[in-house]
Amino acid sequence: MSKWSKKEQDDRINDLLEQLGLMKCQHAVIGIPGVKKGLSGGERKRLSFASQILTDPSVLFCDEPTTGLDAFSAERLVLMLKDLTRRGKTVVCTIHQPSSETFALFDRLVLLAEGRIAYQGPTNGALTFLESVGYKCPPTYNPADFYVQTMAIIPGMEDTSRATIRAVCDRFTVTSTAKQIDLLIQYESSLGRDVSTFTKSRKGNAPKTMETAAKLQQAVWPVQFVWLLWRGFIDSYRNPGVHILRIIQKTVIALLAGLCFHGQLSSNDQRSIVNTQGALFILTTETTFPALYGALSIFPTEWPVFMRESRNGLYSPTAYYLSKVLALIPGYVIETFIFVTIAYWLMGLRPEAGAFFKTCLVLIVTCNTAAACGTFFSAAFESISLAISVLIPFDYILFITGGVLISLNSLPVYAAWTKYLSWFLYTNEALSNVQWDRVENIKCEDPVVPCLETGLEVLNNYSFDGTHFSVDVISMVMIYLVFHTLGFFAVIYRSRS
């Protein structure tokens, strides 16, 4: 499709939608059975078929394509398959209990029973063959039903059924058709070995040519990426209730946290130090955990669709992964900004516009870094429950080494290196730098408690470096890129394995 014009692509899509009766639901959500309301079972089946033939494949394998469809829709679908064969395509199809009209559309037939071939040849020759063995189809009886009944293992009559199957298969084995098939298989096997030998002697030129020809069926990468990104935004737009609920949740939590700390940070004494660090800790955790665990559902819920569409040549894993990542960013930015705007001013943190916007920047980067970690675990594991079971211990270590629960200078040697992997540390250090920069004359009213008189002393007490704001932000960006790189390779590995 890469050489098709925009009009040709649109005409191709509209033609498929029209032929498969999907025009009326072309803007509907596909949905997930039992989870999200969407297309009916028959509509999903027809949509799956449309996506498979969209790139005009030369060979098409269909596993029970008519299952779940009514007789009219099933016949229409098989007619489309028939049309593909008229245009030089090869279609191999398994089918159970088709109507007589649908069955009559097939050119050649293979009957399989107990792992053996009972018949192979023209569809209209199967009745004659079975009749020669002593099994005649009753008049006005659907031939497809007759074949299934004859070749099936009937409960309570297992021995008789197997004897029938054995007699039919043995009879077919000695026919001239079976011998011709054996000769053809031997010829094709020999030809395949010769081609393989020739390919190796040509140093792999043939596979590259075949790969290039296959790629020509795909749209070019930028087109794939743009439309996948558009699909991601459309999917988000079609679920406004989820976004409204998340914004309400963020707003409520921001109000609760802000009211708890309101009036507790402005006393400029030793108690305000503990309260300020506690407020920053709340901002960090509330920004991290929803994004981290919310991202775990990205790939497990969409993996079957991705595998079907990517293997059908609709798009590459690279375009898919990058589109999913970029489609998530606007939501994280908006939600984090709303949360910080409410909580920051209500808590009474440093009342400066520069400090506020720096705090927003740090927490937006934190949110996306946490989401990148969740995206990697989502891509690496096939289920959400398995991803959570592995993520929790990893997250637990990063949480401990965040610089609030334990003094970083007191970490044992064998565990000290883990702090460099913790975006909790970089976030806490950056936020602390914003709040305690150039702060002097902190009151010391309680002689029992060690007195911290300046913002620099506060930072040193928590093992933070007052010059590391830019380093902290850059470090989180690097962690973000590393997690997404690992997530991308996880998608590639799982899609190929």
C-alpha atoms as one frame of an Amber mdcrd trajectory, in Angstrom:
protein
   0.000   0.000   0.000   3.016   2.301   0.190   2.640   3.139  -3.510  -1.079
   3.828  -3.337  -2.358   7.382  -3.405  -4.446   8.761  -0.537  -7.611   8.390
  -2.644  -6.766   4.771  -3.511  -6.219   3.953   0.145  -9.525   5.567   1.152
 -11.363   3.782  -1.666  -9.855   0.455  -0.606 -10.949   0.928   3.010 -14.450
   2.118   2.096 -14.859  -0.777  -0.327 -14.000  -3.300   2.384 -16.320  -1.634
   4.892 -19.140  -1.689   2.329 -18.632  -5.322   1.324 -18.473  -6.540   4.921
 -21.378  -4.423   6.153 -19.272  -2.340   8.530 -20.153   1.133   7.228 -22.714
   1.751   9.949 -20.156   1.099  12.707 -17.031   2.590  11.113 -16.725   5.182
  13.903 -17.660   2.819  16.755 -15.301   1.597  19.465 -14.133  -1.983  18.913
 -14.407  -2.747  22.627 -13.328  -5.743  24.701 -15.863  -8.565  25.345 -17.009
  -8.461  28.951 -14.896  -5.370  29.700 -15.710  -2.519  27.310 -18.875  -2.317
  25.232 -18.260  -2.107  21.498 -18.766  -4.095  18.306 -20.745  -7.320  18.334
 -18.998 -10.667  17.915 -19.898 -10.889  14.243 -18.761  -7.329  13.562 -15.430
  -7.962  15.286 -15.009 -11.097  13.181 -15.641  -9.190   9.959 -13.344  -6.370
  11.062 -10.574  -8.865  11.788 -10.999 -10.319   8.310 -10.920  -6.839   6.740
  -7.649  -5.990   8.497  -6.117  -9.238   7.212  -6.913  -8.629   3.554  -6.338
  -4.869   3.654  -2.737  -5.230   2.455  -3.798  -7.578  -0.390  -1.726 -10.649
   0.665  -0.772 -13.255  -1.924  -1.482 -16.161   0.446  -4.193 -16.101   3.111
  -4.758 -18.676   5.861  -8.210 -18.416   7.469  -9.016 -20.391  10.620 -12.819
 -20.733  10.796 -13.545 -17.229   9.447 -17.323 -17.791   9.437 -17.648 -18.831
  13.085 -20.078 -16.519  14.882 -21.551 -15.131  11.650 -25.080 -15.599  10.362
 -25.584 -17.510   7.098 -25.834 -14.347   4.980 -22.681 -12.748   6.433 -20.791
 -16.027   6.175 -21.699 -16.405   2.495 -20.699 -12.787   1.793 -17.330 -13.322
   3.456 -16.644 -16.533   1.512 -17.613 -14.730  -1.696 -14.874 -12.195  -0.917
 -12.421 -15.056  -0.460 -13.588 -16.474  -3.778 -12.963 -13.111  -5.401  -9.400
 -13.140  -4.049  -8.747 -16.493  -5.736 -10.015 -15.104  -9.064  -7.332 -12.420
  -8.778  -4.569 -15.009  -8.424  -4.458 -15.264  -4.629  -4.243 -18.512  -2.682
  -6.731 -18.992   0.155  -6.504 -21.906   2.609  -9.515 -22.046   4.893 -10.741
 -24.306   7.700 -14.495 -24.261   8.156 -17.052 -26.069  10.325 -20.646 -26.740
   9.297 -21.052 -24.237   6.466 -24.372 -23.857   4.686 -24.749 -25.732   1.395
 -24.569 -22.430  -0.554 -21.375 -21.407   1.226 -19.809 -24.841   0.843 -20.480
 -24.855  -2.904 -18.183 -21.834  -3.312 -15.043 -23.815  -2.424 -12.943 -25.213
  -5.288 -10.928 -27.891  -3.519 -11.567 -29.864  -0.352  -9.425 -31.658   2.236
 -11.137 -33.914   4.786  -9.064 -34.611   7.907  -9.896 -37.219  10.538  -7.769
 -38.608  13.369  -4.693 -36.907  11.929  -5.085 -38.576   8.505  -6.285 -37.366
   5.120  -9.650 -38.912   4.231 -10.003 -37.037   0.960  -8.235 -34.353  -1.049
  -9.290 -33.031  -4.387 -12.114 -31.165  -6.154 -15.044 -30.363  -3.884 -17.566
 -32.028  -6.174 -15.561 -35.278  -6.190 -15.817 -35.979  -2.447 -19.362 -37.365
  -2.641 -18.378 -39.746  -5.453 -15.350 -40.975  -3.509 -17.277 -41.621  -0.279
 -20.012 -43.369  -2.238 -17.364 -45.697  -3.698 -16.394 -46.629  -0.138 -20.019
 -47.339   0.774 -21.118 -44.032   2.342 -23.753 -42.277   0.267 -25.063 -38.824
   1.087 -28.884 -38.804   1.462 -30.811 -36.670  -1.063 -31.370 -32.972  -0.099
 -28.724 -33.388   2.629 -26.044 -30.736   3.128 -22.798 -32.350   1.922 -20.760
 -30.499   4.554 -22.910 -31.942   7.347 -22.610 -35.388   5.778 -18.815 -35.207
   5.741 -18.664 -34.101   9.372 -21.067 -36.830  10.456 -19.176 -39.524   8.559
 -15.717 -38.503   9.803 -16.675 -37.650  13.417 -16.043 -39.719  16.541 -19.579
 -40.341  17.850 -19.826 -40.706  21.674 -20.765 -44.291  22.554 -19.705 -45.517
  19.126 -15.990 -44.739  19.257 -14.782 -48.080  17.883 -17.262 -48.053  14.986
 -16.414 -44.437  14.151 -12.686 -45.138  14.135 -13.219 -48.198  11.945 -15.126
 -46.021   9.457 -12.391 -43.383   9.446  -9.699 -46.030   9.016 -11.532 -47.637
   6.096 -12.024 -44.305   4.311  -8.439 -43.117   4.879  -6.960 -46.462   3.812
  -9.032 -46.386   0.647  -7.891 -42.879  -0.198  -4.246 -43.816   0.379  -4.270
 -46.250  -2.577  -5.993 -43.875  -5.006  -4.111 -42.284  -7.864  -4.808 -38.854
  -6.352  -2.981 -39.761  -3.121  -0.007 -41.080  -5.082   0.152 -37.883  -7.110
   0.076 -35.857  -3.886   2.985 -37.904  -2.486   4.997 -37.296  -5.654   4.185
 -33.584  -5.540   5.287 -33.367  -1.890   8.583 -35.086  -2.700   9.127 -32.746
  -5.662   8.362 -29.619  -3.607  10.653 -30.809  -0.787  13.481 -31.399  -3.245
  12.853 -28.021  -4.866  12.869 -26.350  -1.470  16.251 -27.871  -0.606  17.660
 -26.700  -3.933  16.382 -23.169  -3.363  17.842 -23.169   0.156  21.223 -24.248
  -1.189  21.079 -21.590  -3.906  20.115 -18.942  -1.348  23.095 -19.753   0.856
  25.414 -19.611  -2.134  24.063 -16.162  -2.986  24.819 -14.963   0.572  21.258
 -14.206   1.505  20.311 -11.988  -1.458  17.053 -13.831  -2.053  15.646 -13.361
   1.469  16.459  -9.640   1.317  14.573  -9.385  -1.960  11.600 -11.236  -0.464
  11.701  -9.039   2.621  11.787  -5.911   0.467   8.813  -7.142  -1.530   6.867
  -7.841   1.651   7.611  -4.372   3.005   6.230  -2.798  -0.142   2.796  -3.966
   0.997   3.027  -1.767   4.096   2.440   1.954   4.295   5.637   3.919   4.812
   6.755   4.271   8.440   5.716   7.940   8.961   2.198   7.142   7.720   1.983
   4.155  10.072   3.145   6.272  13.000   0.811   9.205  12.321  -2.277   7.022
  12.012  -1.396   4.916  15.049  -0.866   8.109  17.042  -4.176   9.435  15.757
  -5.859   6.170  16.779  -4.373   6.537  20.258  -5.744  10.066  20.621  -9.143
   9.013  19.245  -9.312   6.128  21.709  -8.513   8.560  24.518 -11.114  11.029
  23.228 -13.777   8.317  23.158 -13.279   7.624  26.875 -13.838  11.045  28.449
 -15.294   9.490  31.582 -11.935   7.915  32.454 -10.109  11.233  32.143 -12.764
  13.130  34.077 -12.613  10.553  36.870  -8.810  10.748  37.028  -8.877  14.559
  37.118 -11.499  14.492  39.880  -9.350  11.999  41.785  -6.273  14.199  41.393
  -8.232  17.260  42.488  -9.643  15.576  45.597  -6.234  14.219  46.647  -4.639
  17.621  46.051  -7.290  19.283  48.218  -6.914  16.730  51.018  -3.108  16.922
  50.997  -3.155  20.706  50.719  -5.552  21.113  53.646  -3.470  18.764  55.822
  -0.327  20.853  55.289  -2.021  24.245  55.057  -0.425  26.689  57.508   2.245
  24.192  58.610   5.098  25.311  56.315   5.339  29.052  56.900   6.640  29.194
  60.489  10.317  29.202  59.371  11.350  26.966  62.254  12.691  23.445  62.711
   9.197  21.954  62.581   8.554  23.534  59.185  11.576  21.642  57.808   9.987
  18.265  58.582   6.596  19.469  57.322   8.048  20.786  54.058   9.911  17.565
  53.338   6.739  15.635  54.135   4.763  17.781  51.678   7.371  17.188  48.962
   7.246  13.464  49.707   3.466  13.466  49.184   3.846  15.311  45.882   6.431
  12.776  44.725   4.513   9.631  45.653   1.149  10.837  44.358   2.761  11.758
  41.056   4.638   8.460  40.783   2.383   5.582  41.791  -0.757   6.297  39.702
   1.389   6.681  36.573   3.576   3.669  37.410   0.793   1.159  38.019  -1.659
   2.741  35.582   0.748   2.041  32.705   0.776  -1.702  33.398  -2.433  -2.232
  31.423  -1.148  -0.642  28.198   0.071  -3.757  26.386  -1.638  -6.817  27.959
  -5.109  -5.556  26.969  -4.081  -4.712  23.387  -1.547  -7.465  22.711  -3.852
  -9.780  20.672  -4.858  -6.860  18.420  -1.237  -5.758  18.007  -0.065  -9.277
  17.143  -2.809  -9.782  14.570  -2.345  -6.419  12.887   1.464  -6.367  12.909
   1.720  -9.907  11.544  -0.734  -8.986   8.822   1.714  -6.280   7.765  -0.384
  -3.258   8.748   2.407  -1.569  10.708   5.768  -2.140  12.375   6.321  -2.650
  16.140   8.453   0.515  16.173   5.620   2.716  14.955   3.186   1.048  17.343
   5.375   1.447  20.435   6.320   5.071  19.792   2.713   6.019  19.071   1.560
   4.467  22.360   4.262   6.324  24.294   3.576   9.731  22.772  -0.201   9.358
  23.078   0.170   9.053  26.869   2.245  12.195  27.437  -0.485  14.897  27.136
  -2.642  13.195  29.754   0.231  12.932  32.228   1.172  16.583  31.697  -2.361
  17.908  32.191  -3.159  15.768  35.236   0.139  16.561  36.942  -0.190  20.287
  36.312  -3.710  20.341  37.792  -2.580  18.366  40.847   0.488  20.518  41.505
  -1.367  23.791  40.940  -3.903  22.974  43.637  -1.626  21.233  46.145   1.367
  23.573  45.858  -0.402  26.803  46.756  -2.756  25.216  49.263   0.139  23.590
  51.134   1.901  26.940  51.329   5.148  25.954  49.646   7.572  28.629  48.499
   5.363  31.476  47.136   7.383  32.272  44.042   6.371  31.736  40.419   9.824
  30.408  39.525   9.715  27.834  42.328   6.202  26.781  41.302   7.078  26.225
  37.641  10.277  24.389  38.554   8.200  22.118  40.794   5.770  21.497  37.915
   8.651  20.645  35.594  10.207  18.186  38.038   6.933  16.407  38.778   5.899
  16.198  35.108   9.244  14.558  34.323   8.774  12.290  37.354   5.305  11.252
  36.220   6.521  10.347  32.720   9.559   8.503  34.105   7.356   6.415  36.383
   5.037   5.724  33.440   8.057   4.642  31.364   8.955   2.114  34.053   5.369
   0.811  34.086   5.361   0.677  30.279   8.477  -1.505  30.294   6.961  -3.979
  32.754   3.715  -3.916  30.774   5.600  -4.806  27.577   7.806  -7.429  29.212
   5.075  -9.543  30.833   1.971 -11.099  29.337  -0.404 -10.281  32.193  -0.945
  -7.388  34.588  -0.823  -9.630  37.665   2.581 -11.046  36.668   3.921  -7.562
  35.932   2.783  -6.309  39.362   4.355  -9.260  41.186   7.752  -8.453  39.639
   7.419  -4.671  39.814   6.603  -4.401  43.532  10.020  -5.610  44.845  11.816
  -3.416  42.286   9.684  -0.407  43.197  10.188  -1.109  46.900  13.975  -0.780
  46.598  13.736   2.484  44.651  11.261   3.860  47.179  13.543   3.159  50.153
  16.545   4.805  48.493  14.581   7.969  47.699  16.416  10.013  50.343  13.526
  10.507  52.804  13.102   7.214  54.641  16.817   6.594  55.202  19.963   8.684
  55.169  21.684   8.040  51.851  25.137   8.325  53.449  24.332   5.429  55.781
  23.367   2.935  53.068  25.493  -0.239  53.122  27.979  -0.642  50.292  26.088
  -3.526  48.663  22.903  -1.404  48.425  24.307   2.105  47.906  24.429   1.772
  44.101  20.630   1.325  43.853  20.061   5.008  44.683  21.358   5.987  41.243
  18.471   4.054  39.654  15.836   5.745  41.829  13.892   8.595  40.309  12.481
   9.076  43.850  15.945  10.319  44.877  16.273  12.688  41.919  12.753  14.055
  42.441  13.171  14.593  46.189  16.562  16.217  45.706  15.328  18.527  42.919
  12.192  19.564  44.826  14.241  20.171  47.990  16.640  22.341  46.028  13.722
  24.446  44.807  12.323  24.951  48.322  15.571  25.518  50.261  17.586  27.530
  47.758  18.955  30.735  49.386  16.945  30.176  52.583  18.641  31.695  55.657
  17.900  32.344  59.350  15.753  29.318  60.186  14.671  29.622  63.821  16.121
  27.333  66.496  13.726  27.332  69.455  14.288  23.817  70.751  17.862  23.244
  71.932  17.351  19.454  72.126  16.794  19.046  68.401  19.885  19.570  66.146
  19.477  23.032  64.721  19.489  23.568  60.944  19.789  27.306  60.367  20.052
  27.512  56.556  18.583  25.786  53.529  22.021  24.401  52.642  22.228  22.690
  56.040  18.793  21.166  55.435  19.957  19.750  52.111  23.135  18.375  53.676
  21.107  16.773  56.455  19.187  14.763  53.846  22.377  13.998  51.868  21.211
  16.188  48.980  23.479  18.327  46.801  22.331  21.911  46.355  23.855  22.159
  42.865  22.184  19.092  41.378  18.849  20.447  40.126  19.782  20.174  36.434
  21.596  16.889  37.079  18.474  15.450  38.706  16.196  16.404  35.808  18.643
  15.082  33.217  19.075  11.854  35.197  15.316  11.274  35.179  15.184  11.923
  31.432  17.941   9.323  30.964  16.022   6.806  33.083  12.922   7.589  31.000
  14.809   6.812  27.778  16.351   3.632  29.212  12.991   2.223  30.333  11.372
   2.968  26.985  14.310   1.415  25.138  13.932  -1.735  27.235  10.172  -1.672
  26.674  10.632  -1.373  22.924  13.014  -4.355  22.801  10.581  -6.320  25.000
   7.820  -5.716  22.433  10.148  -6.759  19.595  11.237  -9.919  21.441   7.732
 -11.006  22.427   6.322 -10.322  18.953   8.989 -12.514  17.332   9.134 -15.336
  19.868
